[in-house]
Amino acid sequence: MIGKRFKDIAKKHLSTVGTINPSSRFLVDRVVSYIRGKNIVEWGAGNGCVTRGILDYLYENHPDDGHLTAFELLNEFIPFLEDLKRVRNGSRLTVVNDDAAKLEAYVSDCDCLVSGLPLAIIRRKSKDKYEALLEQASRVPLFIQFQYNFISRNRYRKYFSDVRLRPEFRNFPPAYIYVCSNNSRAAPEIR
Ligand SMILES: C[S@@+](CC[C@H](N)C(=O)[O-])C[C@H]1O[C@@H](n2cnc3c(N)ncnc32)[C@H](O)[C@@H]1O
């Protein structure tokens, strides 16, 4: 049911969402396994499938003081995220219905930024916006970007000294996770 609703919203706003399927459990688990720290930001939360995984990570690893700020541009996805906030302990999650580019206006402390933004599409629409997003991401200790192509490593190397890439084929479309940082000691082992 939730998957169907995601598809309906995605078909209507394909160039903003970038795919018609929400991330699979396999992709979510792999992305979450690379997260480090207790102040987490998510860019492009959609229907909350990755958001839920990040909250589980926080409950397990930082039960007293972990926090997640989830950005989502499309109003239609916000009820999914507000529901998630209701059924989980709401104080751990802040939902921001605004552009991910405004990260620094909302968040002052971030250990790890997880993004499902369709960066390739954003780049095609506006190179300035794409570069501004990556500039911001490069100021965070750890940036985890998942997307559907494996050709961005060199682009990300412009912003990060350490860029690791791991595919997750048990997703449709097949996904590629880029784990980026400017401190190789902050980066997790990629398995
Ligand atoms: C590929 S979907 C990922 C959705 C969900 N996190 C998942 O993994 O299934 C990308 C999401 O980014 C959102 N998005 C696109 N551009 C955005 C922006 N500039 N700021 C915030 N969210 C944005 C879209 O609306 C969509 O929900």
The ligand as a Tripos MOL2 file, in Angstrom:
@<TRIPOS>MOLECULE
LIG
   27    29     1     0     0
SMALL
NO_CHARGES

@<TRIPOS>ATOM
      1 C1         15.2110    8.6520   -4.7250 C.3       1 LIG1
      2 S1         13.9630    9.3920   -3.7050 S.3       1 LIG1
      3 C2         14.4070    8.6760   -2.1430 C.3       1 LIG1
      4 C3         13.2090    8.4880   -1.2610 C.3       1 LIG1
      5 C4         13.4380    7.5760   -0.0540 C.3       1 LIG1
      6 N1         14.4450    8.1330    0.8240 N.3       1 LIG1
      7 C5         13.8830    6.2130   -0.5160 C.2       1 LIG1
      8 O1         15.0590    5.8690   -0.2890 O.co2     1 LIG1
      9 O2         13.0720    5.4790   -1.1000 O.co2     1 LIG1
     10 C6         14.5660   11.0810   -3.5800 C.3       1 LIG1
     11 C7         13.7730   11.9580   -2.6220 C.3       1 LIG1
     12 O3         14.4090   13.2520   -2.5670 O.3       1 LIG1
     13 C8         13.3970   14.2560   -2.5310 C.3       1 LIG1
     14 N2         14.0100   15.5150   -2.9970 N.ar      1 LIG1
     15 C9         14.3970   15.8270   -4.2690 C.ar      1 LIG1
     16 N3         14.9810   17.0320   -4.3080 N.ar      1 LIG1
     17 C10        14.9740   17.4990   -3.0250 C.ar      1 LIG1
     18 C11        15.4620   18.6770   -2.4130 C.ar      1 LIG1
     19 N4         16.0750   19.6320   -3.1330 N.pl3     1 LIG1
     20 N5         15.3090   18.8270   -1.0760 N.ar      1 LIG1
     21 C12        14.7120   17.8610   -0.3420 C.ar      1 LIG1
     22 N6         14.2160   16.7140   -0.8600 N.ar      1 LIG1
     23 C13        14.3500   16.5310   -2.1880 C.ar      1 LIG1
     24 C14        12.3120   13.6910   -3.4380 C.3       1 LIG1
     25 O4         11.0750   14.2990   -3.2590 O.3       1 LIG1
     26 C15        12.3380   12.2030   -3.0190 C.3       1 LIG1
     27 O5         11.4990   11.9760   -1.9250 O.3       1 LIG1
@<TRIPOS>BOND
     1     1     2 1
     2     2     3 1
     3     2    10 1
     4     3     4 1
     5     4     5 1
     6     5     6 1
     7     5     7 1
     8     7     8 2
     9     7     9 1
    10    10    11 1
    11    11    12 1
    12    11    26 1
    13    12    13 1
    14    13    14 1
    15    13    24 1
    16    14    15 ar
    17    14    23 ar
    18    15    16 ar
    19    16    17 ar
    20    17    18 ar
    21    17    23 ar
    22    18    19 1
    23    18    20 ar
    24    20    21 ar
    25    21    22 ar
    26    22    23 ar
    27    24    25 1
    28    24    26 1
    29    26    27 1
@<TRIPOS>SUBSTRUCTURE
     1 LIG1         1 GROUP 0 **** ****
